[in-house]
Amino acid sequence: MSDFWILLTGALVASCCGVLGVFLVLRKMAMIGDAISHSVMPGIVIAFLLSGSRDSLLMMFAALLFGLLTTFLIQMFQQSGIQSDASIGVVFTALFAIGVVLVSLYARQVHLDQDAILYGEIAYVHWNIWELGGVNMGPKAVWLLGTTLLIITTVIGLFYKQFKLCAFDPALAAAIGVPVALFHYLLMGLVSMATVSSFESVGAILVVGLLIIPASTAYLLTDRLGVMIGLSVAAGVASTFIGYGAAVVLDASIAGCMVCAAALLFVIAFLFSPSHGIVIKKIRLRKLA
Amino acid sequence: MGKMYKSNSALRRFIMTIIFLTVTAVATTACGQNAADGENGKLKITATTGMIADVAQQVGGDYAEVSGLMGAGIDPHLYKASQGDVKKLDDADIIFYNGLHLEGKMAEMFEALEKRKPTVAVSQNLTEEQLHSAPGQGAGMHDPHIWFNVKLWISATEVIRDTLAEKDASHADYYKDNAAAYIKQLEELDAYAKEQIATIPEASRILVTAHDAFGYFGEAYGLTVTGLQGMNTMSEYGSKDVSKLRDYLVEKKVKAVFIESSVPKKSIESVIEGARQLGHEVKIGGELFSDAMGDAGTVEGTYIGMVKHNVDTIVAALK
């Protein structure tokens, strides 16, 4: 059963990340996942210092709060004219540094960092079972990520046109009366929810990787948003399957193999994409000559 | 608008296809798996650290097949599970772990596993008085490096003995005999450590290492222990820590400091350099095993060999 649950969890993370990743890549904010993975640190430290416990629900709530704060600050700085990469950099390094300072001041002797407290590990998901009245309901991670995916697809599905317009042409969107800022914040809220719940279930590298790489792969393959989202999810899910297979063969880290598989798919798309692939372009040039 | 509608339904089709593919693919992989594997009558035991695996093998003897998750030189705080490790945990009849947050977030998983198979923290019988609390922290935060006080490790051995005897009652006497023999060796080891450390002149009984893993060791055998890093190998040491430790070395005329098998030695080297500039020569007394044992098959690859190595290294350098 362990294989089934690991793959299902991987597929759910890939789907959440695949959908949101597309919008982030289009808005040149792909590194936001990495940013959140660092900036939740002070949230965890403060929650620990206030409560003295490492209860995972509490930690996740604190992380979510700081995830939202991160995305909010990034969005705010960006709207006041700072480049998006710079505003991501400013916010997450500053927040992470606050976390490091807090640990060195108040909690030197304790294992206190995202790795020890927040980040889950995809290898263990199937042991972390949710029991309801003594009935085995399956891994907690599957429920958490399933709910997250449901929320993401509902929100994106309901406001698909608005999100699309805001991603490609925010000026036009504003001109025809779409509340652009609201949708940006909404998207960022979804991103921090998805990343924090995925961190808690499967760890950081898998989330950051699946948020960026499959969306970039899809970006190389199509110019249409709907297709790009579909391809992004497909590439993400395929990466989790290929990666898991590789992890079985190599007896290696599961999350690591999944991200490597995603990178491999990206390279293939980079070389052989019908529209952007460099090999295909070469062949086309040769035919012309 | 028509175009947008079109891509919207394309999106829906895509998502449906993906859900379908996922379900079928997952179902096929899941069916291919077979839980049953070779029953040779041996208890399958999986332990997190090498130290625990060693004890489990000593007690389990011919009736136990022990596999450890963290190999030689692996820092438990930085351990990442591989796919094979998942299998080891899945197949195990009994799981032993250290507890006291040594395994970080893995502990949550062990608590969940407890409902399904014997999953036991070897530190479970230790009392509040025997444990060190991490200074400045609330209750419940303890130093997890219990294996450095051989007395505490005897308690861990008893936990392992009782678990095996309960789970495999038909061989209970065998496990008890093995454990008794091993505990006798541990008691000799404890006496050996006390006796050896006592040969160091009292003023020189100062143990300086890269991270605070030796608290129990110092308390049990009468050494003052100072570390550069906090207990957590991840926490960063401040510049003040470096200069404080340097001044301490100079003031107490400490002869040697020690590096650790699972912690990079760069940090401790900077302290030595600092002391040298103040005119006090400190040498590296040798490498101690802290969070992990030596390679399997060597003397240091066993718990007893590892403790002996540490004691001998410390005595040779400080005497």
Interface residues (C-beta under 8 A of the other chain):
Chain A: M1 S2 D3 F4 I6 L7 L8 A11 S15 G52 R54 S56 V100 V103 S104 Y106 A107 R108 Q109 V110 H111 L112 D113 D115 A116 I117 L118 Y119 G120 E121 A123 Y124 W127 N128 I129 T153 Y160 K161 K164 R224 L225 G226 V227 I229 G230 L231 V233 A234 V237 F241 Y244 A247 V248 L250 D251 A252 S253 I254 G256 C257
Chain B: M4 S7 N8 A10 L11 R13 F14 I15 T17 I18 L21 T22 A25 V26 A27 T29 A30 Q33 H77 K80 A81 S82 Q83 G84 D85 V86 K87 L89 D90 H101 G104 K105 M106 E108 M109 A112 L113 K115 R116 A134 P135 G136 Q137 G138 G140 M141 D212 G230 M231 N232 M234 S235 E236 G238
